[in-house]
């Protein structure tokens, strides 16, 4: 018995120390800059290979893109295996116009449900909201993390760049929908280009519901996200990752690296977060 007790005293602490927490969930928000923009040396055909290289290097389990046109989505899906995407065009609910699409690593995540709605008074149909200059949408997915077996919701959006009421009411709608769509109480992530600085009061209601990764991460990055091809610096970020239902956020960072000798993958720096279950 003494030998058994001695053996257990040696083995049990080792077994406990070997028990690991689930790996953090890496997510990303990427305003890709629409592919027909007249951007000179930064046009989509000159940076698309770098964009794919960035995604493969960063390798988030899931990421949302803003401003993406259908041919950009198809390029990324073809050149970034094993990623697949869901989303619709904001103009017609099919292919027309920009997509707020969500990509997920299909080898490590299982898509269980998804949908898109418009940030407007009639969210189920393609429509302008309030004083918005453009139709604005949110795309959501319910994913199962195959490595951990855990489910989570991920929502991707792009708030209007002109309409203050559209931004404020669009966020109110998002908060309401997020509150209604998750009866299971799964962890939830909201990402996107919000077109406002962190001090804007339109974020107040959202901050009551979710945590801002930029503000709560153990390691964070407060730098500029919209940089206009390197012309803008020193301004607060306008691209966000909010979350709820996770223990903590280990890091929030911008992706500022150069890929394939291409200085920028967009006029925005993508942002990533590591979320701890």
C-alpha positions in Angstrom: 0.0 0.0 0.0 2.8 2.4 0.8 4.3 1.8 -2.7 0.9 2.4 -4.3 0.5 5.6 -2.4 3.9 6.8 -3.3 3.3 6.0 -7.0 0.0 7.9 -6.9 1.7 10.9 -5.3 4.1 11.0 -8.2 1.6 10.3 -11.0 -1.4 12.5 -10.0 0.3 15.9 -10.0 1.9 15.1 -13.3 -1.5 14.1 -14.8 -3.1 17.3 -13.5 -0.3 19.4 -15.0 -0.7 17.7 -18.3 -4.4 18.6 -18.5 -4.5 21.5 -21.0 -7.2 24.1 -21.6 -8.7 24.3 -25.0 -6.6 26.3 -27.5 -7.7 29.9 -27.9 -10.1 30.6 -30.7 -8.6 32.9 -33.3 -10.9 35.2 -35.2 -10.4 38.0 -37.7 -12.1 41.0 -39.3 -10.9 42.1 -42.7 -12.2 45.1 -44.7 -10.9 43.9 -48.0 -11.6 47.0 -50.1 -14.1 46.4 -53.0 -12.4 44.8 -56.0 -13.6 47.3 -58.7 -12.2 50.4 -56.9 -9.8 52.6 -58.9 -6.9 52.3 -56.5 -3.9 52.6 -58.9 -1.0 50.5 -57.7 -3.3 49.0 -55.0 -6.0 47.6 -57.3 -7.3 44.1 -56.3 -5.5 42.1 -59.1 -2.2 43.5 -57.7 -2.8 42.5 -54.1 -5.1 39.5 -54.3 -2.2 37.0 -54.0 -0.9 38.9 -50.9 -4.4 38.8 -49.4 -4.6 35.0 -49.8 -1.1 34.7 -48.3 -2.1 36.8 -45.3 -5.1 34.7 -44.6 -3.2 31.4 -44.8 -0.5 32.8 -42.6 -2.8 34.2 -39.9 -5.1 31.2 -40.2 -8.1 32.2 -38.1 -10.8 29.6 -37.5 -13.3 32.2 -38.8 -13.2 35.6 -40.2 -15.5 38.2 -41.6 -14.9 40.4 -44.7 -16.4 43.7 -45.5 -16.9 45.3 -49.0 -16.1 42.0 -50.8 -17.5 41.5 -54.3 -18.4 38.0 -55.5 -15.3 37.5 -57.6 -13.1 38.4 -54.6 -14.9 35.8 -52.5 -14.5 33.2 -55.1 -10.8 34.0 -55.5 -10.2 33.6 -51.7 -12.1 30.4 -51.5 -10.2 28.9 -54.4 -6.8 30.0 -53.2 -7.2 29.6 -49.4 -8.1 26.0 -48.8 -9.8 24.7 -46.7 -11.8 28.0 -46.2 -15.4 28.2 -47.3 -17.7 31.2 -47.1 -21.4 32.2 -46.7 -23.0 35.5 -47.5 -25.1 37.4 -50.0 -24.8 40.6 -51.9 -26.3 43.6 -50.1 -28.0 45.0 -53.2 -30.3 42.1 -54.1 -29.7 39.4 -51.5 -28.0 37.2 -54.1 -24.8 38.3 -55.8 -25.2 42.0 -56.4 -23.0 44.5 -54.6 -20.8 44.1 -51.6 -21.0 41.0 -49.3 -20.5 40.9 -45.6 -19.4 37.3 -45.9 -18.0 34.9 -43.3 -15.2 32.5 -44.0 -14.6 29.4 -41.9 -11.9 26.7 -41.8 -14.0 23.8 -43.0 -11.5 21.2 -41.7 -11.7 22.6 -38.2 -15.2 24.1 -38.0 -18.6 22.8 -39.0 -21.2 25.2 -40.3 -24.6 24.5 -38.6 -26.6 27.5 -39.6 -26.3 31.0 -41.1 -28.2 34.0 -42.4 -28.1 37.6 -43.5 -30.3 40.6 -42.6 -30.3 44.2 -43.5 -29.6 47.0 -41.0 -32.9 48.8 -41.7 -36.5 49.1 -40.7 -37.2 46.1 -43.0 -34.3 43.7 -42.1 -35.6 40.7 -44.0 -35.4 42.3 -47.5 -32.7 44.3 -49.3 -33.2 47.9 -48.1 -31.7 51.1 -47.0 -31.8 51.9 -43.3 -32.6 55.4 -41.9 -30.1 58.0 -43.3 -27.7 55.4 -44.7 -25.8 56.2 -48.0 -25.7 52.4 -48.7 -27.5 49.2 -48.0 -25.9 47.6 -45.0 -26.1 44.0 -43.8 -25.0 41.6 -41.1 -24.2 38.0 -41.8 -24.2 35.5 -38.9 -23.1 31.9 -38.6 -23.4 29.2 -36.0 -20.2 27.1 -36.0 -19.0 24.1 -34.1 -15.3 24.1 -33.3 -14.3 20.6 -34.2 -11.2 20.6 -32.0 -13.1 21.5 -28.8 -16.6 20.4 -29.6 -17.8 23.9 -28.6 -20.4 25.9 -30.5 -20.3 29.7 -31.0 -22.0 32.4 -33.0 -20.1 34.8 -35.2 -21.6 38.0 -36.7 -20.0 40.2 -39.3 -21.2 43.7 -40.3 -20.2 47.0 -41.9 -21.9 50.2 -40.5 -22.7 53.1 -42.8 -19.9 55.6 -43.4 -22.3 58.6 -43.7 -25.5 58.1 -41.7 -25.2 58.7 -38.0 -28.8 57.5 -37.4 -28.1 54.4 -39.6 -25.0 53.6 -37.4 -26.9 54.2 -34.2 -30.0 52.3 -35.2 -28.1 49.6 -37.0 -26.2 48.8 -33.8 -29.5 48.8 -31.8 -30.8 46.3 -34.3 -27.7 44.2 -34.0 -27.9 44.3 -30.2 -31.5 43.2 -30.3 -30.9 40.4 -32.8 -27.8 39.1 -30.9 -29.9 39.0 -27.7 -32.7 37.0 -29.4 -30.7 34.6 -31.6 -28.8 32.7 -28.9 -31.2 30.9 -26.5 -28.6 28.3 -25.9 -26.2 30.9 -24.4 -23.3 30.0 -26.7 -20.3 32.3 -26.9 -20.8 35.1 -29.3 -18.5 37.3 -31.5 -19.4 40.4 -33.4 -16.8 41.9 -35.8 -16.7 44.5 -38.5 -15.9 48.0 -39.8 -18.1 50.2 -37.6 -16.9 53.5 -39.2 -16.7 55.2 -35.7 -14.0 55.7 -33.1 -14.2 53.9 -29.8 -15.5 56.9 -28.0 -18.6 57.3 -30.2 -21.8 57.0 -28.0 -23.5 54.8 -30.6 -21.4 52.0 -29.1 -22.8 52.4 -25.6 -25.6 49.8 -25.8 -23.3 47.3 -27.4 -20.8 47.7 -24.6 -23.5 46.8 -22.1 -23.9 43.5 -23.9 -20.5 42.5 -25.1 -16.8 43.1 -24.4 -14.5 45.1 -26.8 -11.4 43.0 -27.5 -9.4 46.1 -28.1 -10.1 47.3 -24.6 -10.1 44.0 -22.7 -7.3 41.9 -24.3 -4.3 41.0 -22.1 -2.1 42.2 -25.0 -3.7 44.9 -27.2 -3.1 47.2 -30.2 -4.6 50.7 -30.2 -3.2 51.7 -33.6 -5.0 52.9 -36.8 -6.9 50.4 -38.8 -8.1 52.5 -41.8 -4.8 53.8 -43.1 -5.8 54.8 -46.7 -2.9 52.9 -48.3 -0.4 54.2 -45.7 -1.5 57.9 -45.8 -3.2 57.9 -42.4 -1.8 57.2 -39.0 -2.3 58.1 -35.4 -6.1 57.8 -35.5 -8.1 55.3 -33.4 -9.2 52.1 -35.0 -12.6 51.8 -36.6 -12.5 48.0 -37.1 -13.7 46.0 -34.1 -14.1 42.5 -32.5 -16.6 42.3 -29.7 -17.3 39.1 -27.7 -19.3 37.6 -24.9 -19.3 34.1 -23.3 -15.6 33.7 -23.3 -13.3 33.6 -20.2 -10.9 36.2 -21.6 -9.3 37.7 -24.6 -5.6 36.9 -24.8 -4.7 39.3 -27.5 -6.1 41.9 -30.0 -3.8 42.9 -32.8 -3.6 44.5 -36.3 -2.1 42.6 -39.2 0.5 45.1 -40.5 3.0 42.7 -42.1 3.9 42.9 -45.7 3.1 39.8 -47.8 4.7 38.8 -51.1 6.4 42.2 -51.3 3.0 43.8 -51.5 2.8 46.7 -49.0 -0.9 46.5 -48.2 -3.6 43.8 -48.4 -6.2 46.5 -48.2 -6.7 50.2 -47.2 -7.6 48.7 -43.7 -5.3 46.6 -41.5 -7.1 43.4 -40.6 -7.6 42.9 -36.9 -7.4 39.5 -35.0 -8.3 38.3 -31.5 -7.5 35.2 -29.5 -10.4 34.3 -27.3 -10.2 31.8 -24.5 -13.0 29.4 -23.9 
